[in-house]
C-alpha cells in the first residue's frame, strides 16, 4: 500500500509507517499510530518515532471486523481533535 501511495503523491510528500502522532500530552499521554500517514518530506529530517499532528496531511487506518469502533469512531475523533483532516 505504501509503495502504491508513494507513486501517486506529488513530489515533496511522503507516506510513513510505524510513526506515532501525539493526541494528548502530559501524564495521561495518548498516541495514535496510523497504518499510514502522509507528511511533507522535511519531516523526515527529524529522527523521532513521532510526528507533530500539525505535520500530518493524511492519516490512513485499515479497518478490520474486530476494530470497527476503534478505527471509525475513536481514532477519527482523536485525529480531528488535533487538527488532522478526515
N, C-alpha and C positions, 0 to 999 in steps of 0.2 A: 504494500500500500504506500509506503514512504517513497519508494523509487518512482512509482507512477505519479504521485503527487509532485515530487521534485521536478519531474519532467514537464509538468504543466504550469509551474509557478513562474512568475516574472523574475528576471534577474534581481538579486537583492533580497529575495525572500527564500527562506529555507524551512523544511519540516524538521522537527526534533522529536525524538522519542526518549523515554526514560528520564524526563526532566519534570521537576515539581513546580507548582505555582502556589505561593503562599496565599491562603484565603483569609486566615485570621492570625495575627501575630501575638506574641506575649506568652504567658504561662499556659494558656489553653490553645496553643497554636494549632492550626489546621492547614494541611497542604493537600492539594489535589495533583494527580499525575495523569493528565490526559493521555490517551493512547497515542495521539499525535498532536503536535501543536505547530503552528506556523508563526515564525518571527522574522524580523529583519536580520539580515546577515551579520551586522555588527554585534548583535547579542552573543554570537558565538565566541567573540574575543574574551568574554568573561568566563573564567573557569569555575563554574559553580553548578551543582546539580539542580539549582532553582533559577527560575526566570521571573522577574517582576511582572505582575499581571498587566501593567501598562504596555509591556512589550509584546503581549500575545495578541495576534491578529485573528487567530482561529484556533479553537480547541475542538478536537475530534474525539468522541467516545464511541467505542464499539459496544452495542447493546446486545447482551445475551439474555436468554429467558430468565435466568436467575438474578439479573442485575437491572431489570427494567426500572424499578422505582428509584434506585440509586442513580442510574445514568440519566434518566429523563426528568427527574424531579429534583433530587438533592444537588447533583452536580450542576445542573443548569442554573438553579437558584444561586449556588455559590459563585459560579463564574460571573453571573450577572451582577452580583453584589460587589465584585471587584472590577467591574467595567469591561469584562471580556464579552465581545458581541456574540449573539447567538445566531 
